[in-house]
Amino acid sequence: MVATGAAQAADPNLARNLAATCANCHGTNGNAVKGSGMDALAGMEKAKILQKLADYKSGDKPASIMHQITKGYTEEQLDLIAGYFAAQK
């Protein structure tokens, strides 16, 4: 986690910027459009988000595209993304 601390110190907006890539499907700041069928990520427990991301990345959870997306991020980046969404309302 040392790398995460250094990355955050270098860019205090890194978590927000990484999470912004999720907005197309999961809504701005993780507030999915009601009725869209997408999970609302805002305010979800960080551990739950991380578990879902890990399940997509490993292929344990079926998905149309999330398994590909998660493989493009490091564990530290996924941790930042999960933390960002957990802090949203």
C-alpha positions in Angstrom: 0.0 0.0 0.0 3.0 2.3 0.0 2.6 2.9 -3.7 -1.0 3.9 -3.1 0.0 6.5 -0.6 2.6 7.9 -2.9 0.2 8.0 -5.8 -2.4 9.8 -3.7 0.2 12.2 -2.5 1.2 12.9 -6.1 -2.5 13.3 -7.3 -5.1 14.0 -4.6 -7.8 13.5 -7.3 -6.6 10.1 -8.5 -9.4 8.1 -6.9 -12.0 10.5 -8.4 -10.4 10.4 -11.8 -10.2 6.6 -11.8 -13.8 6.3 -10.7 -15.0 8.7 -13.4 -14.5 6.0 -16.0 -17.4 4.1 -14.3 -19.8 7.0 -14.9 -21.0 5.9 -18.3 -22.7 2.8 -16.8 -23.0 3.4 -13.1 -23.8 7.2 -13.2 -22.0 10.3 -12.0 -20.3 9.5 -8.6 -21.8 6.0 -8.7 -25.4 7.3 -8.6 -26.9 5.0 -11.2 -30.1 6.0 -13.0 -33.1 4.3 -11.4 -34.4 1.6 -13.6 -31.2 1.3 -15.6 -30.4 -2.1 -14.2 -27.0 -0.9 -13.1 -25.7 -1.2 -9.5 -25.6 2.1 -7.7 -22.1 2.2 -6.3 -22.4 5.4 -4.2 -22.4 4.6 -0.5 -21.9 0.9 -1.0 -19.6 -0.7 1.6 -16.0 -0.6 0.3 -15.4 -4.3 1.1 -18.5 -5.2 -0.9 -17.3 -3.2 -3.9 -13.9 -4.7 -3.7 -15.3 -8.2 -3.5 -17.5 -7.6 -6.6 -14.5 -6.2 -8.5 -12.3 -9.2 -7.5 -15.0 -11.6 -8.6 -15.3 -9.9 -12.0 -11.5 -9.8 -12.3 -11.1 -13.5 -11.5 -14.1 -14.5 -13.7 -16.1 -15.9 -10.8 -18.9 -13.4 -11.5 -20.2 -13.4 -15.0 -20.4 -10.1 -16.9 -20.6 -8.7 -20.3 -17.7 -6.3 -19.9 -16.7 -5.8 -16.3 -14.3 -8.8 -16.3 -12.4 -7.0 -19.1 -12.5 -3.6 -17.4 -11.3 -4.8 -14.0 -8.3 -6.5 -15.5 -7.1 -3.1 -16.7 -6.6 -1.9 -13.1 -4.1 -2.7 -10.4 -5.3 -3.9 -7.0 -4.3 -0.5 -5.6 -6.3 1.3 -8.3 -9.4 -0.9 -7.6 -8.9 -0.1 -3.9 -8.9 3.7 -4.6 -12.0 3.3 -6.8 -13.9 1.3 -4.2 -13.0 3.8 -1.5 -14.2 6.7 -3.6 -17.6 5.1 -4.2 -18.0 4.1 -0.6 -17.5 7.7 0.4 -20.2 9.0 -2.0 -23.9 9.6 -1.2 
